[in-house]
């Protein structure tokens, strides 16, 4: 499964720390409380399947350098017309 995570840049930009907290929440099996990243309690997902965060919404090719720097090269970026 996949879920829109925010982009940090582009039309649906959001605060980087909170966006990355949300990304980690979807990808990690266990995550510690970190209020600065929008994670308000420690969560252990155990055997729950992960979700692939997708950056989408108002992004285009000129955002690629920033998006790869933010999300890394193991990420899903959705571009549309």
C-alpha positions in Angstrom: 0.0 0.0 0.0 1.0 3.6 -0.4 -0.1 6.9 1.2 0.6 10.5 0.5 3.2 11.7 3.0 3.6 15.4 2.0 6.4 16.8 0.0 8.3 19.5 2.0 8.6 21.4 -1.4 5.9 22.1 -4.0 2.2 22.9 -3.8 1.5 20.6 -0.8 4.6 21.5 1.2 4.8 20.9 4.9 7.3 21.3 7.7 10.2 19.0 7.1 10.6 17.5 10.6 6.9 16.5 10.8 6.9 15.2 7.2 9.9 13.0 7.9 8.4 11.8 11.2 5.3 10.7 9.2 7.5 9.0 6.7 9.4 7.1 9.4 6.1 6.2 11.1 5.0 4.4 7.8 8.2 2.6 7.2 9.6 1.6 10.6 8.5 -1.4 12.8 9.1 0.6 16.0 9.3 4.4 16.5 10.0 6.4 19.6 8.1 9.5 20.8 9.5 12.7 19.2 7.2 15.7 19.5 9.3 17.8 17.2 8.6 15.3 14.4 4.9 15.0 15.2 5.2 11.6 16.9 3.4 12.0 20.3 3.9 8.5 21.7 6.2 5.5 21.2 4.7 2.9 18.8 5.5 -0.7 18.2 3.9 -1.9 15.0 5.2 -5.5 15.5 4.0 -7.5 12.5 1.9 -4.8 10.8 2.8 -4.5 7.1 4.5 -1.3 6.2 3.2 1.5 3.9 5.2 3.2 1.2 5.2 7.0 1.7 4.6 8.8 -1.6 5.5 12.4 -2.2 3.0 13.9 -4.6 1.0 17.0 -5.3 2.4 20.0 -7.2 5.9 18.6 -7.7 7.7 18.7 -11.0 11.2 17.8 -12.4 12.8 21.0 -11.0 12.0 19.7 -7.5 14.0 16.4 -8.0 17.2 17.5 -6.4 15.4 18.7 -3.3 13.1 15.6 -3.2 16.0 13.2 -3.5 17.9 15.1 -0.8 14.9 15.0 1.6 13.6 11.5 0.9 16.7 9.7 -0.4 16.9 7.5 -3.6 14.7 4.8 -2.0 11.5 6.8 -2.3 8.3 7.0 -4.4 7.7 10.3 -6.1 4.4 10.8 -8.1 4.3 13.4 -10.9 1.2 14.2 -12.9 -0.1 16.7 -15.4 
